[in-house]
Every structure is written in structure tokens, then in C-alpha cells.
Amino acid sequence: MSHKHAVHLGSNEDYQYRRLVQEHRDLDEKIEYMRHVPSADTSQLKHLKIMKLRLADQMEYRLKELEC
């Protein structure tokens, strides 16, 4: 999913969207780190991946909502 949409966001909407994007990036970094740790908890890794997918859905929903 691309985050390069040209949508004019108000201050509150902009903050909420940027927060979601940052959380998504943070989870991506954690997941990538854990993938390289031999002793990583696979159930925790799965949970983080699910959270990342949910954030992606929220970001997509937010963009569609703002584009209307």
C-alpha cells in the first residue's frame, strides 16, 4: 500500500493518519528485527503481523474516508 496519496488533511485528521503510519512503521521494524532473532517467540511475531495488517486496514479506511 502506498502512502503517497495527495489528500488534504486537517490538523486532527493529519495527526491521526500520521500516527497510524508511524505505528505501522514501528511494527514493521519490530517484525523485521524479530525475523532475524533465532530465539524469537513465533506467537508474538504472528501477533505483531496481525496488528500490522489491522493498522494497514485502518490507514486505508482513513484515506477513503478523507477522499470523499
N, CA, C and O of each residue as an XYZ file, in Angstrom:
272
protein
N       0.844     -1.176      0.000
C       0.000      0.000      0.000
C       0.885      1.233      0.000
O       1.874      1.295      0.731
N       0.536      2.201     -0.808
C       1.317      3.422     -0.903
C       0.724      4.493     -0.006
O      -0.495      4.617      0.112
N       1.589      5.257      0.618
C       1.143      6.344      1.496
C       1.368      7.686      0.822
O       1.509      8.701      1.504
N       1.403      7.711     -0.494
C       1.720      8.925     -1.229
C       0.472      9.561     -1.825
O       0.548     10.211     -2.868
N      -0.662      9.386     -1.185
C      -1.899      9.952     -1.677
C      -1.889     11.461     -1.472
O      -1.409     11.959     -0.453
N      -2.420     12.175     -2.444
C      -2.472     13.631     -2.360
C      -3.816     14.036     -1.770
O      -4.709     14.480     -2.492
N      -3.955     13.884     -0.488
C      -5.186     14.221      0.212
C      -4.879     15.351      1.176
O      -3.920     15.279      1.945
N      -5.701     16.401      1.131
C      -5.510     17.497      2.073
C      -6.144     17.091      3.397
O      -7.347     16.840      3.473
N      -5.339     17.032      4.411
C      -5.804     16.601      5.720
C      -5.841     17.780      6.675
O      -4.925     18.601      6.702
N      -6.909     17.854      7.458
C      -6.963     18.841      8.514
C      -6.008     18.443      9.617
O      -5.456     17.343      9.592
N      -5.806     19.308     10.571
C      -4.798     19.034     11.594
C      -5.088     17.768     12.392
O      -4.170     16.984     12.637
N      -6.326     17.544     12.803
C      -6.654     16.358     13.580
C      -6.568     15.095     12.718
O      -6.010     14.083     13.142
N      -7.120     15.164     11.517
C      -7.061     14.025     10.604
C      -5.622     13.715     10.236
O      -5.230     12.550     10.173
N      -4.838     14.748      9.993
C      -3.434     14.589      9.649
C      -2.693     13.901     10.785
O      -1.909     12.981     10.553
N      -2.934     14.338     11.993
C      -2.280     13.743     13.153
C      -2.652     12.272     13.284
O      -1.781     11.426     13.489
N      -3.931     11.964     13.168
C      -4.390     10.587     13.319
C      -3.785      9.687     12.244
O      -3.345      8.575     12.537
N      -3.763     10.164     11.008
C      -3.206      9.370      9.927
C      -1.700      9.172     10.120
O      -1.190      8.063      9.959
N      -0.991     10.254     10.465
C       0.451     10.137     10.680
C       0.771      9.197     11.830
O       1.771      8.481     11.791
N      -0.070      9.198     12.848
C       0.112      8.289     13.986
C      -0.032      6.845     13.529
O       0.765      5.991     13.917
N      -1.034      6.562     12.711
C      -1.217      5.211     12.184
C      -0.027      4.780     11.334
O       0.449      3.651     11.443
N       0.444      5.684     10.491
C       1.593      5.378      9.636
C       2.824      5.080     10.489
O       3.566      4.138     10.210
N       3.038      5.883     11.523
C       4.203      5.669     12.387
C       4.097      4.348     13.137
O       5.084      3.624     13.262
N       2.915      4.031     13.632
C       2.727      2.756     14.321
C       2.989      1.592     13.366
O       3.584      0.586     13.753
N       2.541      1.735     12.118
C       2.746      0.698     11.105
C       4.245      0.511     10.849
O       4.728     -0.619     10.773
N       4.971      1.611     10.718
C       6.423      1.536     10.511
C       7.130      0.909     11.700
O       8.034      0.090     11.538
N       6.708      1.304     12.905
C       7.313      0.749     14.114
C       7.123     -0.769     14.182
O       8.050     -1.512     14.505
N       5.909     -1.208     13.873
C       5.650     -2.647     13.873
C       6.476     -3.347     12.807
O       6.986     -4.445     13.032
N       6.609     -2.720     11.656
C       7.404     -3.296     10.584
C       8.851     -3.492     11.037
O       9.460     -4.524     10.753
N       9.392     -2.513     11.732
C      10.760     -2.614     12.245
C      10.884     -3.735     13.282
O      11.846     -4.503     13.260
N       9.909     -3.822     14.184
C       9.931     -4.883     15.201
C       9.857     -6.260     14.554
O      10.583     -7.178     14.936
N       8.973     -6.390     13.571
C       8.816     -7.671     12.880
C      10.108     -8.042     12.171
O      10.566     -9.182     12.255
N      10.686     -7.090     11.483
C      11.929     -7.363     10.747
C      13.043     -7.773     11.712
O      13.813     -8.688     11.422
N      13.127     -7.104     12.841
C      14.132     -7.452     13.843
C      13.911     -8.880     14.349
O      14.845     -9.679     14.417
N      12.669     -9.182     14.699
C      12.352    -10.493     15.264
C      12.600    -11.619     14.265
O      12.933    -12.736     14.661
N      12.441    -11.337     12.990
C      12.673    -12.366     11.974
C      14.129    -12.828     11.965
O      14.434    -13.933     11.518
N      15.016    -11.981     12.457
C      16.438    -12.297     12.458
C      16.954    -12.775     13.817
O      18.148    -13.022     13.981
N      16.057    -12.900     14.775
C      16.433    -13.378     16.105
C      16.031    -14.853     16.202
O      14.843    -15.175     16.183
N      17.012    -15.742     16.306
C      16.697    -17.179     16.333
C      15.751    -17.591     17.468
O      14.952    -18.513     17.304
N      15.839    -16.919     18.600
C      15.007    -17.304     19.746
C      13.691    -16.522     19.817
O      13.022    -16.543     20.850
N      13.314    -15.838     18.741
C      12.097    -15.019     18.751
C      10.858    -15.892     18.972
O      10.767    -17.014     18.475
N       9.931    -15.354     19.715
C       8.666    -16.024     20.008
C       7.779    -15.953     18.762
O       7.344    -14.871     18.367
N       7.514    -17.100     18.152
C       6.743    -17.110     16.905
C       5.305    -16.651     17.111
O       4.720    -16.055     16.206
N       4.724    -16.911     18.269
C       3.359    -16.441     18.512
C       3.326    -14.924     18.638
O       2.371    -14.288     18.193
N       4.354    -14.341     19.236
C       4.415    -12.888     19.325
C       4.628    -12.290     17.939
O       4.031    -11.264     17.613
N       5.459    -12.909     17.131
C       5.690    -12.440     15.767
C       4.388    -12.475     14.969
O       4.082    -11.534     14.236
N       3.635    -13.543     15.107
C       2.341    -13.652     14.425
C       1.398    -12.547     14.890
O       0.705    -11.935     14.078
N       1.371    -12.297     16.184
C       0.516    -11.244     16.746
C       0.898     -9.873     16.174
O       0.023     -9.079     15.827
N       2.190     -9.598     16.077
C       2.643     -8.317     15.526
C       2.248     -8.171     14.055
O       1.880     -7.083     13.613
N       2.323     -9.253     13.311
C       1.921     -9.215     11.908
C       0.432     -8.927     11.761
O       0.022     -8.180     10.872
N      -0.364     -9.515     12.625
C      -1.808     -9.265     12.607
C      -2.087     -7.805     12.950
O      -2.921     -7.163     12.311
N      -1.397     -7.285     13.951
C      -1.567     -5.872     14.325
C      -1.192     -4.963     13.157
O      -1.866     -3.965     12.903
N      -0.127     -5.304     12.453
C       0.317     -4.506     11.315
C      -0.741     -4.504     10.214
O      -1.005     -3.465      9.609
N      -1.345     -5.656      9.954
C      -2.411     -5.729      8.953
C      -3.621     -4.890      9.362
O      -4.234     -4.225      8.527
N      -3.953     -4.924     10.631
C      -5.082     -4.106     11.119
C      -4.794     -2.617     10.954
O      -5.672     -1.844     10.572
N      -3.554     -2.225     11.245
C      -3.185     -0.820     11.056
C      -3.269     -0.429      9.586
O      -3.723      0.668      9.262
N      -2.837     -1.315      8.697
C      -2.919     -1.041      7.261
C      -4.372     -0.853      6.847
O      -4.678      0.033      6.049
N      -5.265     -1.672      7.377
C      -6.689     -1.527      7.085
C      -7.219     -0.193      7.596
O      -7.995      0.472      6.910
N      -6.806      0.198      8.790
C      -7.249      1.474      9.359
C      -6.750      2.641      8.524
O      -7.473      3.613      8.307
N      -5.513      2.542      8.056
C      -4.954      3.622      7.228
C      -5.720      3.731      5.915
O      -6.036      4.835      5.472
N      -6.016      2.609      5.298
C      -6.762      2.598      4.035
C      -8.164      3.169      4.239
O      -8.645      3.961      3.429
N      -8.810      2.762      5.321
C     -10.141      3.279      5.643
C     -10.101      4.792      5.848
O     -10.964      5.516      5.351
N      -9.100      5.259      6.580
C      -8.958      6.690      6.855
C      -8.784      7.465      5.548
O      -9.391      8.521      5.369
N      -7.962      6.949      4.638
C      -7.749      7.639      3.366
C      -9.038      7.683      2.532
O      -9.370      8.718      1.954
N      -9.748      6.575      2.473
C     -11.010      6.543      1.715
C     -12.010      7.515      2.311
O     -12.733      8.197      1.584
N     -12.051      7.576      3.605
C     -12.960      8.483      4.312
C     -12.616      9.942      3.996
O     -13.513     10.766      3.821
N     -11.348     10.253      3.923
C     -10.921     11.625      3.676
C     -11.043     12.025      2.204
O     -11.162     13.211      1.896
N     -11.014     11.057      1.302
C     -11.103     11.352     -0.120
C     -12.524     11.644     -0.553
O     -12.725     12.174     -1.646
N     -13.514     11.320      0.258
C     -14.935     11.558     -0.109
C     -15.289     13.014     -0.109
O     -16.433     13.372     -0.393
